Amino acid sequence: MDAQTCILTRRSHREFTGQKVDRALVEKIISLAAYAPSWKNTQISRYIAIEDPRIKGDIVERFCLSGTNNPHIISTCPVLIAQTFVKNRCGYERDGSFSTDRGEGWQFYDCGIAAQTLCLAARDLGLGTVIMGVFDRKGLQEYLEIPEDQELMALIALGYPAGQPDAPKRKDVDTLLSFR
């Protein structure tokens, strides 16, 4: 699949077929996500692939916030990726000071790039994804035993999509772009 087709056809999938995703395929997706650009090539994103239905059930019962579709998504996706990042590396100078006025903001930017790269890699390999950020982050971080030098960023459902949703309306270039 060419890059434009991949970008134009990637969707947020909230329904999956339930077909198991081979671990080699998950490893391939993560190996491609490793090529996401990052601040001074710090490569701060880390991933935990959760396949165990009991763990996913605990996440649904204990850490999903009410009013979201996340419980259904997590219960039905074959693989749930917990994306973490190594703290205090991105956006810093060697002396520990911030390089820009964005402070710790660069780590979130780099995680977003890595998450989108993961999602595009999954799309290219025939899988669907959706990035989720509404959950009890601190509680889930403790439950997953995330090392102290890392922080939980997002959950990404991964699996074979059940259908292809229509693309939502996009803003036109005139709205998005200006020249000076």
N, C-alpha and C positions, 0 to 999 in steps of 0.2 A: 504494500500500500504506500502511495506517495504521501509526503508530509501534508499537503493541502487536503487531501481526502481524509486523512487521519484527523486533522483539526476540525474539518467541517462535519465529520460524522461522529465525533466523540460526544457522548451524552452522559448525564448522571443517571445511572441505572439504580432503580429501587426494587426491582424484581429480577430474580435469578432462577435458572432452570433447576438448580440443585445438583447438577452434574459436578462431580468432584474435579478439582483443579490439581493437576499433577504438580508435585513439589518442584520438579525441574523447570516447569513453566513459571512458577513463582520466583524461583532463583534467577531465571532469565530476565524477568521484569525488573527485579531489584538491581541486577547487573546493569541494565539500561538506565535505570533511575540514577545510578551512581554518576552518570555523565551530565547530570544537571549542573549548571554553573553555580558557583557559590563564592562568597566573600573570600578573597585570597586563597581560593581552592581549599577551604577548610573542610568541606564535605561533612557537615555536622549532622545530617539526617541519619537516623538508625531506624530499623524496622523489626517488628515482632509479628510473625504470621501466626494467627490464632485459628486453628482448625477444629479444636476440641469443642464439641457441642455443649459440654458442661460449662466450660469457661465462657463461651458466648452466652449461655443461659444466665450465668451469674452477672455478666455485664448488663444484660437486658433487665434483670430483676433489681439490681442494686445501683446501677450507674447511669441509666438512661433517664433523661428528664421528661416529665409528663408533657403531653401536647406535641410530641415529635413523632415522626414516622420511623425513627431509628430502631425501636424494638423489633418491628417487623423486618426491617432491612437486615439487622444483625442476626436475627433468628434464621433467616433464610439464605444468607450468603454462605458459600462454602468456605471462604477464607476472609477473615477480618484482619486487616493490617493495622497495627498500632504504630504510628509514626512518632518517633521521639527525636530530640536533638540534643547534642552535647552543648551544655551551657557555657557561657563566658568565653567563646572563641570567635564568634562571628561579629564583626564590627569593632573589634578591639585592636589596639596596638600591643606590641610585646610587653610594654610597661604596665598594661592593664587599663590604660585610659581608652575612652571611646575615640574612634577615628572621625566620626561625624556627629552632628547634633541629633541624629536618629537614635543614639544610645543603643539599647538592646533590640531595637526594631529590625535590624538587619537579619537576625536569626529567624524571625517570622517570615521575612521576605524570601530567604533561602529555602525555608521549609515549603513555602508555597510553590516555588519553582520546582523543587524536588517532587512534591506531590503531583503537580501537573505533568511532569515528565513521566512519573510512574503511570499515571492514568493514560497518557498517550501511548506508552509502551504496551500497556494492557490492551488498549483498543487495537493497536497494530497486530497483536497476537490473537485477536478474536474474543477478548474478554471485556466485560463491562465493569465499571467502578462508580462509586459515589463517595465524595469526601464529606465526612461528618465532623462537626465541631461542637455540637450541643450535647454535653454529657457532664457528669460530675468528674471533672478532670483530676482534681487532687485525690479523690477517693479511688478512682480507677488507676491512677499512677501508683498508689500504694498497693492496691490489689495485684497489679501486674509486676510488682517489685522492680520498678524502674530504678536503675542506679541513681544515687544522689547527684552525680554530675550530669544527669540528663533530665529532660522534662518532656512530658507527653504533649504532643502538638495536635494530632488529629487521628481519627479512625477512618480507614478507607475500606469499604466493602468491595470484594473482588469475586467475580464469578462469571459464568456464562450467562449473558443477558437473556431474559425472557422477553423478546421483542425489541424493537428499536423505536423509542419515543420520537415524536416530531421535534424538530429544533424550535426552541422558543424564539420569539421575535428578537432581533438584534437591532441595536442602534445603528444608524447609517454613518458613513464615514464623515459627512459634514458635521454631525453632532460630536463625533469622537476626535476629530483632527483639526488642528489649526496650524497655520504656518506664520512665521514672523520674519 
